[in-house]
Amino acid sequence: MIREDNRLADLPMTTLSCRTCAAEVLVRKASWQQTSIQWDCTASAACLERQRHREKGVPFAACTALSESISRAAVSGELDIAQE
């Protein structure tokens, strides 16, 4: 039996811009510890950290500038947290 995933029903993903490069991603914070991020092609191309990783041939795991932008948005109340 396939269980329906209804996590987005209570708190959908929100568009958020990185304060460093202005890349726009979709974000959802389920808790202070858990964040879901959806990148599209435009955001991936705009991200300065992704560009640096590509140039060096190093795998990209996470963008520290975007992480900081998400944290600031959550602390300021601009980004809601599902389990608060």
KOLNU-788244 format. One record per residue: residue number from 0; residue in three letters; y negated, x, z negated of N, C-alpha, C in turn. Coordinates in nm, 3 decimals, always signed. Example, Ala and Ser with C-alpha at 12.3 -4.5 7.8 and 13.67 -1.06 7.14 Angstrom:
2
NODE seq type     n_y     n_x     n_z    ca_y    ca_x    ca_z     c_y     c_x     c_z
NODE   0  Ala  +0.569  +1.319  -0.780  +0.450  +1.230  -0.780  +0.330  +1.320  -0.780
NODE   1  Ser  +0.225  +1.285  -0.708  +0.106  +1.367  -0.714  -0.003  +1.290  -0.787
//
This chain:
84
NODE seq type     n_y     n_x     n_z    ca_y    ca_x    ca_z     c_y     c_x     c_z
NODE   0  Met  +0.118  +0.084  +0.000  +0.000  +0.000  +0.000  -0.125  +0.089  +0.000
NODE   1  Ile  -0.219  +0.059  +0.086  -0.344  +0.134  +0.093  -0.446  +0.068  +0.001
NODE   2  Arg  -0.499  +0.148  -0.089  -0.599  +0.099  -0.184  -0.738  +0.109  -0.122
NODE   3  Glu  -0.814  +0.004  -0.131  -0.950  +0.003  -0.076  -1.041  +0.092  -0.160
NODE   4  Asp  -1.121  +0.173  -0.093  -1.218  +0.259  -0.161  -1.351  +0.186  -0.166
NODE   5  Asn  -1.387  +0.139  -0.283  -1.510  +0.061  -0.295  -1.619  +0.134  -0.375
NODE   6  Arg  -1.608  +0.267  -0.384  -1.706  +0.343  -0.461  -1.847  +0.329  -0.406
NODE   7  Leu  -1.862  +0.312  -0.276  -1.995  +0.302  -0.218  -2.056  +0.164  -0.238
NODE   8  Ala  -1.977  +0.068  -0.284  -2.029  -0.066  -0.307  -2.129  -0.067  -0.422
NODE   9  Asp  -2.101  +0.009  -0.528  -2.191  +0.010  -0.644  -2.312  +0.102  -0.624
NODE  10  Leu  -2.294  +0.208  -0.547  -2.405  +0.300  -0.523  -2.385  +0.367  -0.387
NODE  11  Pro  -2.453  +0.317  -0.284  -2.435  +0.375  -0.150  -2.498  +0.515  -0.140
NODE  12  Met  -2.465  +0.584  -0.033  -2.523  +0.715  -0.007  -2.671  +0.698  +0.026
NODE  13  Thr  -2.751  +0.798  -0.014  -2.896  +0.795  +0.003  -2.939  +0.915  +0.086
NODE  14  Thr  -3.036  +0.893  +0.174  -3.091  +1.004  +0.252  -3.177  +1.090  +0.162
NODE  15  Leu  -3.156  +1.221  +0.168  -3.233  +1.315  +0.088  -3.268  +1.435  +0.174
NODE  16  Ser  -3.390  +1.483  +0.163  -3.434  +1.601  +0.238  -3.435  +1.723  +0.148
NODE  17  Cys  -3.388  +1.834  +0.202  -3.394  +1.961  +0.132  -3.541  +2.002  +0.120
NODE  18  Arg  -3.580  +2.048  +0.004  -3.720  +2.088  -0.018  -3.753  +2.221  +0.048
NODE  19  Thr  -3.651  +2.295  +0.092  -3.674  +2.424  +0.156  -3.684  +2.413  +0.307
NODE  20  Cys  -3.587  +2.347  +0.369  -3.583  +2.344  +0.517  -3.599  +2.204  +0.575
NODE  21  Ala  -3.606  +2.103  +0.490  -3.624  +1.963  +0.530  -3.502  +1.903  +0.600
NODE  22  Ala  -3.387  +1.968  +0.593  -3.264  +1.909  +0.647  -3.237  +1.779  +0.572
NODE  23  Glu  -3.209  +1.671  +0.645  -3.180  +1.543  +0.583  -3.031  +1.518  +0.581
NODE  24  Val  -2.976  +1.497  +0.462  -2.834  +1.469  +0.444  -2.819  +1.336  +0.370
NODE  25  Leu  -2.698  +1.282  +0.370  -2.667  +1.166  +0.288  -2.604  +1.216  +0.159
NODE  26  Val  -2.650  +1.163  +0.046  -2.605  +1.210  -0.085  -2.569  +1.092  -0.173
NODE  27  Arg  -2.467  +1.113  -0.255  -2.432  +1.016  -0.360  -2.388  +1.096  -0.482
NODE  28  Lys  -2.451  +1.067  -0.597  -2.412  +1.132  -0.722  -2.332  +1.032  -0.804
NODE  29  Ala  -2.202  +1.059  -0.817  -2.117  +0.973  -0.898  -2.139  +1.001  -1.047
NODE  30  Ser  -2.174  +1.127  -1.078  -2.202  +1.168  -1.215  -2.285  +1.295  -1.206
NODE  31  Trp  -2.324  +1.351  -1.321  -2.400  +1.477  -1.317  -2.315  +1.590  -1.260
NODE  32  Gln  -2.182  +1.579  -1.274  -2.094  +1.685  -1.227  -2.044  +1.666  -1.084
NODE  33  Gln  -2.049  +1.544  -1.030  -1.989  +1.516  -0.899  -2.093  +1.465  -0.800
NODE  34  Thr  -2.102  +1.533  -0.686  -2.196  +1.497  -0.580  -2.124  +1.496  -0.447
NODE  35  Ser  -2.144  +1.390  -0.370  -2.090  +1.382  -0.234  -2.205  +1.402  -0.136
NODE  36  Ile  -2.183  +1.487  -0.035  -2.286  +1.517  +0.064  -2.226  +1.502  +0.202
NODE  37  Gln  -2.297  +1.430  +0.289  -2.256  +1.418  +0.429  -2.362  +1.484  +0.517
NODE  38  Trp  -2.318  +1.585  +0.591  -2.405  +1.656  +0.684  -2.384  +1.599  +0.823
NODE  39  Asp  -2.490  +1.589  +0.902  -2.474  +1.559  +1.044  -2.516  +1.684  +1.122
NODE  40  Cys  -2.507  +1.678  +1.253  -2.537  +1.796  +1.337  -2.682  +1.842  +1.321
NODE  41  Thr  -2.774  +1.749  +1.310  -2.916  +1.784  +1.297  -2.942  +1.857  +1.166
NODE  42  Ala  -2.886  +1.807  +1.057  -2.903  +1.872  +0.925  -2.838  +2.009  +0.924
NODE  43  Ser  -2.718  +2.019  +0.982  -2.649  +2.148  +0.987  -2.731  +2.253  +1.063
NODE  44  Ala  -2.793  +2.211  +1.172  -2.874  +2.303  +1.252  -3.003  +2.342  +1.179
NODE  45  Ala  -3.058  +2.253  +1.097  -3.184  +2.278  +1.028  -3.167  +2.366  +0.904
NODE  46  Cys  -3.049  +2.368  +0.845  -3.026  +2.439  +0.718  -3.037  +2.590  +0.738
NODE  47  Leu  -3.130  +2.651  +0.668  -3.152  +2.795  +0.678  -3.035  +2.876  +0.623
NODE  48  Glu  -2.975  +2.829  +0.514  -2.861  +2.901  +0.457  -2.740  +2.895  +0.549
NODE  49  Arg  -2.718  +2.781  +0.613  -2.608  +2.771  +0.710  -2.632  +2.869  +0.825
NODE  50  Gln  -2.757  +2.877  +0.871  -2.790  +2.969  +0.981  -2.761  +3.114  +0.942
NODE  51  Arg  -2.799  +3.153  +0.820  -2.774  +3.290  +0.774  -2.624  +3.319  +0.767
NODE  52  His  -2.547  +3.222  +0.719  -2.401  +3.241  +0.713  -2.342  +3.256  +0.853
NODE  53  Arg  -2.388  +3.174  +0.947  -2.339  +3.183  +1.085  -2.370  +3.319  +1.144
NODE  54  Glu  -2.494  +3.367  +1.123  -2.535  +3.498  +1.177  -2.451  +3.612  +1.122
NODE  55  Lys  -2.412  +3.601  +0.995  -2.331  +3.707  +0.931  -2.182  +3.687  +0.953
NODE  56  Gly  -2.144  +3.572  +1.008  -2.003  +3.542  +1.027  -1.929  +3.514  +0.897
NODE  57  Val  -2.004  +3.466  +0.798  -1.949  +3.438  +0.666  -1.927  +3.287  +0.653
NODE  58  Pro  -1.813  +3.245  +0.595  -1.790  +3.101  +0.576  -1.898  +3.038  +0.488
NODE  59  Phe  -1.935  +2.918  +0.520  -2.037  +2.844  +0.446  -1.967  +2.751  +0.348
NODE  60  Ala  -2.002  +2.759  +0.220  -1.944  +2.671  +0.119  -2.044  +2.569  +0.068
NODE  61  Ala  -2.165  +2.613  +0.039  -2.266  +2.523  -0.015  -2.404  +2.584  +0.002
NODE  62  Cys  -2.502  +2.499  +0.010  -2.641  +2.542  +0.024  -2.708  +2.535  -0.113
NODE  63  Thr  -2.752  +2.648  -0.164  -2.814  +2.651  -0.297  -2.948  +2.578  -0.296
NODE  64  Ala  -3.023  +2.587  -0.186  -3.151  +2.517  -0.178  -3.131  +2.366  -0.180
NODE  65  Leu  -3.030  +2.317  -0.109  -3.001  +2.174  -0.110  -2.952  +2.130  -0.247
NODE  66  Ser  -2.868  +2.211  -0.309  -2.820  +2.179  -0.445  -2.936  +2.164  -0.542
NODE  67  Glu  -3.032  +2.254  -0.532  -3.151  +2.247  -0.617  -3.232  +2.121  -0.586
NODE  68  Ser  -3.245  +2.087  -0.460  -3.318  +1.966  -0.421  -3.250  +1.841  -0.477
NODE  69  Ile  -3.118  +1.838  -0.472  -3.043  +1.723  -0.525  -3.060  +1.715  -0.676
NODE  70  Ser  -3.051  +1.828  -0.745  -3.070  +1.829  -0.891  -3.208  +1.779  -0.929
NODE  71  Arg  -3.310  +1.828  -0.860  -3.447  +1.784  -0.891  -3.463  +1.634  -0.867
NODE  72  Ala  -3.404  +1.584  -0.758  -3.414  +1.441  -0.727  -3.343  +1.357  -0.833
NODE  73  Ala  -3.230  +1.405  -0.883  -3.157  +1.332  -0.987  -3.235  +1.333  -1.119
NODE  74  Val  -3.288  +1.448  -1.157  -3.364  +1.459  -1.282  -3.490  +1.372  -1.277
NODE  75  Ser  -3.557  +1.369  -1.162  -3.681  +1.293  -1.150  -3.657  +1.142  -1.135
NODE  76  Gly  -3.532  +1.102  -1.110  -3.503  +0.960  -1.090  -3.511  +0.916  -0.946
NODE  77  Glu  -3.544  +1.007  -0.856  -3.550  +0.976  -0.713  -3.410  +0.946  -0.658
NODE  78  Leu  -3.307  +1.006  -0.718  -3.169  +0.988  -0.677  -3.093  +0.928  -0.795
NODE  79  Asp  -3.036  +0.810  -0.773  -2.961  +0.743  -0.879  -2.826  +0.812  -0.902
NODE  80  Ile  -2.774  +0.795  -1.024  -2.644  +0.848  -1.061  -2.557  +0.730  -1.101
NODE  81  Ala  -2.439  +0.716  -1.039  -2.354  +0.599  -1.058  -2.309  +0.584  -1.203
NODE  82  Gln  -2.262  +0.689  -1.266  -2.207  +0.681  -1.403  -2.304  +0.742  -1.501
NODE  83  Glu  -2.413  +0.674  -1.523  -2.510  +0.729  -1.618  -2.519  +0.641  -1.739
//
